[in-house]
Amino acid sequence: GLEQLHDRLAAEGDAPLVVPLDLAGAGPQHFDELAASLEDRFGRLDALVHAAADFKALTPLEHHPADDWMKTLQAGLTGPFLLSQALLPLMRRTEGSRMVWVADDPEARSKAYWGAYGVAQSGRATLARILAAECRADGPEIVEIDPGPFYSPLRSKAWPAENPEDLPTAQDAARKVMVAAVGSR
C-alpha cells in the first residue's frame, strides 16, 4: 500500500522518501542512515509517530519463545528508542515538531500472559515519559496517545472471538493519532 501511495504522489510531482526499515531487525547504523536521508531530502522532520508493535499470542512466560521475546522487544521498544535517538537532532531543529507514542494501555498489558508485548508496552510508556522530561526545554514535544481499542490483525490474535464490526476501525484510530501528531498546526 505504501508503495502504491508513493507512486501516486510521485506521479503528481511530489515523491515522498520511502525507506524500507524493519524495526525488528535494524541496528543503530540503519537508523542513522535514515536520519541522514531525511535531512538530505527535507532538512527537517515535523512529526514522528511510534506505532510499531509485534505480538504473537498470549503465552505464559515459562513458555515464551526466546526469539519471539527478542523480536517483540526490538520492534516495540528498542527499535523506537534507536529511531528516536537518531531523529532527535533533526526534530530539535524543526520548530513545533512532535513525537507521538501510541500506547496500548500498558497497565492492562502488565497482567499474566502478555509477556514481551506487555513488557514492551510498559517500557514504551516509561520511555515516552523520560523523553518528555528530557525534551521539555529543547523539543520536540512528546505526546502519548491511547486511541482505544480498534480492529487490527494484532488485536485479533489476543481476542479472536471479538467481532471486528463491534470495534472502531484502524482508520478511526489513525485519525486520532494524526490529530495528536499535527497538534494545532
Secondary structure, 3 states (H helix, E strand, C coil): CHHHHHHHHHHCCCCCCCCCCCCCCCCHHHHHHHHHHHHHHHCCCCEEEECCCCCCCCCCHHHCCHHHHHHHHHHHHHHHHHHHHHHHHHHHCCCCCEEEEECCCCCHHHCCCCHHHHHHHHHHHHHHHHHHHHHCCCCCEEEEECCCCCCCHHHHHHCCCCCHHHCCCHHHHHHHHHHHHHCCC
